[in-house]
Amino acid sequence: MKTLNITLSLFLMLVVLGCKNNKLPQKFVHSPTEVADTNVVLPPAWAFGIVYGAYTNQEQSIELVNQIIEHDYPIDAFWIDSWIWDWENQGQGPKKYMDFVGDTVSYPDLKAMCDFMEEKDIKAGMWMWDAIMKTGNEAEYEDFKSRGFFKSEKIRTDGWHNGLRTTIIGDSSKEVKGTWCGDIDFENPEATAYFQEKVKHFFDQGMDFIKLDKTDAIPVCKAMFETTQKLGKETAGRGFILSHSHGVEREEYKKYPGKWTDDTRADWNVENPNHDFSPWLPRVAFKENLAMYTDTSRHFHKIPFLANDMGGFAIPTDGTIDEELYIRWLEFALFAPITTPFSQPENPTQNIAFKVSKRADKIFRELAHLKMELFPYIYSYAHKVRLDGVGVMRPTRMYEYKLGEEIFVAPVYEQGATTRKLTLPEGASWIGYWDGKHYQEGELEIDAPLGQIPVFIKEGAIIPKREYARSVEAGTNDLLELHIYDGADGEFTLIEDDGISNDYLKGVFAKTGIQYQVGDVESILTIGAVEGFYNEMAKMRSWKLVLHTQKELKNILVDGKNLEFSSNDGVVTTAVFEAQRTQLQKVTFNF
């Protein structure tokens, strides 16, 4: 035994040393050829938390972040939208769009603001687009033009950052004079390099990612994404942008995550609207937004990492804030891989739950905490998009989907509804997340009071959760809680990496296979030895097991040794036990 321990210690030491030198022994590296979709590039791990956006100046940004934290909400990232270029004039333009300086009056110490966020494990982002308006930015315009760095030039006559103080694009209440607009040629490497040189100072001060507006053309997405890879101080090369949901004519678009579902209307649907909206807005309200994820006849559901403006981007022209709609929307948004609370500046709540109502505040907090706890599950399936070629969100029929393979979600999208008719997927029995009851596949009508989105867990599911932390990077997978849903055999592959580098593209990540074999008197959980490695992976891991079962449990053995547990209303919770990641663990449940 002593010899074995010495050998294991040497083994781990060699792995750790190799990892720190960024040269892992080949047998610990997964084959880069065993990939179903080589176009898929993962966002950084923090993007799978909660990513907020707002039209706030420096003082307001800091105040809002502090309020979010005070309300015990998770927050992983915060971007300032288009007004960061000219908050003082509410994004009126065309002056400042884009002058490569930004609003230094409203953001007098951008670095201090970004440092404030960094100290709290929050990534900072900013809005950009691919053009320069000539009026008010003559020097910058002529600079790019003289270098031959414009792909095209045209006179812009719409009011978007072109003479109007509002985000109500197309508002005709004020006459707008046209101005020349030059679209930067991001297919020209010299133009791209020069653009990066001009925006570098924003990243030097602490910006990490870009909200890209106006276009979703692949060359622009590529250039903006590579800008964040190259210049972002905390991305370690992973990079991140948010671009519009089109621009998918080539599979290459998957290399530049992520996307969002464009500007939506804060209403239940566009078929029978409750309110009037500015006519420029796309005809997409909550129901249509949900369809973008579940309608397999359109391209949207294929986008690997697709966010949406939680609550709807645009409020009605009469300013109505619909609490019920907001809650139903947040229920759905928190069961999507990337969650982005955001709204137009005219919305006084900013789509932040505590500003909507006390009820919204409570529901958002509970579901947002749950999402953060589910990070190991969601992030494993993010890797599977690349490895297996199947999305994290898997539509089963219109307005219904599986999140991974083990969780089924049926958002409520009808106003006033307190029940939901749905169809549980075939090939499995399911357990209601809220009531713990067992349901067979097929059609079902279930209670769905406000704040309780219908969620089901597949029998035999193994779902890893971790302790809640306010941000993904503040949390850890060193203690995992395995939820096992009795009733059928099951398996799950936990996939981990460092979350910020591109090492995973070279096969540098860790897999842990977990299996559950159900029996009448004895069920076996096997936690396999880790396969692979990643930078700073801990040698040991702690586990807590949570078995959801209606059977009476006699004892639990971990590699033959008794493990203490407690039981309450069909939920068995064990004591924490520690194990080396390189060793297989066998857990026996005796009934």
ZIDASUL-V548827 format. One record per pair of residues at least 6 apart in sequence whose ideal C-beta (glycine too) atoms are under 6 Angstrom apart, sorted by the first residue. I is the first residue (numbers start at 1). J is the second residue. Records with the same first field share a line. If there is no record, write none. Layout:
I = J + J
//
This chain:
12 = 539
15 = 533
18 = 24 + 25
19 = 533 + 535
24 = 533
28 = 532 + 533
29 = 507 + 508
30 = 507 + 532
31 = 507
32 = 506 + 507
35 = 386 + 387
36 = 388 + 389
37 = 386 + 389
39 = 251 + 254 + 255
40 = 254 + 304 + 385 + 386
41 = 255 + 257
42 = 382
43 = 240 + 257 + 258 + 305
44 = 235 + 238 + 240 + 500
45 = 472 + 499
46 = 76 + 123 + 472 + 473
47 = 240 + 338
48 = 337 + 378 + 379
49 = 74 + 76 + 471 + 472
50 = 74 + 75 + 76 + 339 + 368
51 = 77 + 340
52 = 78 + 341
53 = 79 + 81 + 342
54 = 350
55 = 81 + 83 + 345
56 = 64
57 = 87 + 106
58 = 107 + 113
62 = 116
68 = 75
71 = 354
72 = 365
73 = 368
74 = 368 + 372 + 470
75 = 122
76 = 471 + 472
77 = 123
78 = 122
79 = 125 + 211
80 = 126
81 = 127
82 = 91 + 127
83 = 91
84 = 102 + 126 + 127
85 = 96 + 97 + 102
86 = 96 + 103
87 = 103 + 106
88 = 103 + 105 + 106
90 = 165
91 = 161
92 = 165
93 = 161 + 162
94 = 133 + 135 + 136 + 162 + 179
95 = 136
97 = 133 + 161
98 = 132
99 = 137 + 140
100 = 198
110 = 205
111 = 205 + 206
114 = 124 + 205 + 206
117 = 124
121 = 471 + 473 + 474
123 = 208
124 = 206 + 207 + 208
125 = 209 + 211
126 = 207
127 = 211
128 = 210
129 = 213 + 214
130 = 183 + 184 + 215 + 220
131 = 181 + 183
132 = 140 + 141 + 144 + 182
133 = 179 + 181
134 = 141 + 179 + 180
135 = 179
144 = 150
149 = 184 + 185 + 191
150 = 182
151 = 183 + 185
152 = 183
153 = 180 + 182
154 = 181
155 = 178 + 180
156 = 162 + 179 + 181
157 = 178
159 = 176
160 = 169
162 = 176
163 = 176
167 = 344 + 345
168 = 278
169 = 280
170 = 280
184 = 191 + 195
185 = 191
186 = 192 + 219 + 220 + 223
187 = 219
192 = 223
196 = 227
200 = 231
203 = 231 + 232
208 = 232 + 234 + 235
209 = 228 + 240
210 = 224 + 228 + 241
211 = 242
212 = 224 + 241 + 243
216 = 243 + 244 + 246 + 247
217 = 247
218 = 247 + 252 + 253
221 = 243 + 256
222 = 256
224 = 241
225 = 239 + 241 + 256
228 = 235 + 239 + 240
229 = 237 + 239
236 = 500 + 501
237 = 501 + 502
238 = 500
242 = 258 + 260
243 = 259
244 = 262
245 = 259 + 261 + 262 + 300
247 = 253
248 = 299
254 = 304
257 = 305
258 = 305 + 338
259 = 303 + 306
260 = 307
261 = 289 + 292 + 308
262 = 282
263 = 281 + 313
264 = 284 + 289 + 309 + 312 + 313
265 = 277 + 281 + 285 + 312 + 314
266 = 312 + 315
267 = 273 + 274 + 275 + 285
268 = 286 + 415
269 = 285 + 287
270 = 283 + 285
275 = 316 + 320
276 = 317
277 = 316
281 = 314
286 = 329 + 413
287 = 413
289 = 308
290 = 399 + 411 + 413
292 = 300
293 = 301 + 393
294 = 395 + 398 + 399 + 401
296 = 395
301 = 395
304 = 385
305 = 337 + 338
307 = 338 + 340
309 = 342
310 = 329 + 330 + 333 + 341 + 351
311 = 326 + 329 + 351
313 = 343 + 344
314 = 344
315 = 347
321 = 349
323 = 356 + 357
326 = 356 + 360
327 = 360 + 363 + 450
328 = 412
330 = 364
331 = 453
332 = 411
333 = 339
334 = 367 + 368 + 371
335 = 403 + 409
337 = 378 + 392
341 = 351
343 = 350 + 351
349 = 355 + 356
353 = 360 + 361 + 364
354 = 361
363 = 451
369 = 468
372 = 468
373 = 465 + 468
374 = 465
375 = 472
376 = 464 + 466 + 477
377 = 463 + 464
380 = 494 + 495
381 = 392 + 404
382 = 392
383 = 495
385 = 391
393 = 401
394 = 401 + 402
395 = 401
396 = 425
397 = 423
400 = 410 + 422
401 = 409
402 = 408
403 = 409
406 = 458 + 461 + 463
408 = 456
409 = 455
410 = 420 + 422 + 454
411 = 453
412 = 420 + 448
418 = 449
419 = 445 + 447 + 448
420 = 446 + 448 + 454
421 = 445
422 = 444
423 = 443
424 = 430 + 441
426 = 441
428 = 458
429 = 440 + 459
430 = 439 + 456 + 458
431 = 438 + 457 + 485
432 = 456
433 = 455 + 457
434 = 452
436 = 570
446 = 454
448 = 454
457 = 485
459 = 485 + 487 + 488
460 = 488 + 489 + 490
461 = 485 + 490
462 = 484 + 490 + 492 + 514 + 516
463 = 483
464 = 480 + 482 + 494
465 = 481
466 = 475 + 477 + 480
469 = 475
478 = 538 + 541
479 = 542
480 = 543
481 = 544 + 546
482 = 545
483 = 546
484 = 516 + 547
485 = 548
486 = 549
488 = 518
489 = 517 + 518
490 = 516
491 = 515
492 = 514
493 = 511 + 513
494 = 512
495 = 511
496 = 510
497 = 504 + 509 + 534
498 = 534 + 535
508 = 534
509 = 532 + 534
510 = 530 + 532 + 533 + 534
511 = 531 + 532
512 = 528 + 530
513 = 528
514 = 527
515 = 526
516 = 525
517 = 524
521 = 591
522 = 590
523 = 589
524 = 588
525 = 587
526 = 586
527 = 585
528 = 584
529 = 582 + 583 + 584
530 = 581 + 582
540 = 578 + 580
541 = 581
542 = 576 + 578
543 = 577
544 = 574 + 576
545 = 574
546 = 573
547 = 572
548 = 571
550 = 570
551 = 591
553 = 572 + 591
554 = 590
555 = 590
556 = 563 + 565 + 589
557 = 588
558 = 577 + 587
559 = 586
563 = 574
564 = 575
565 = 572 + 574
566 = 573
579 = 585
//
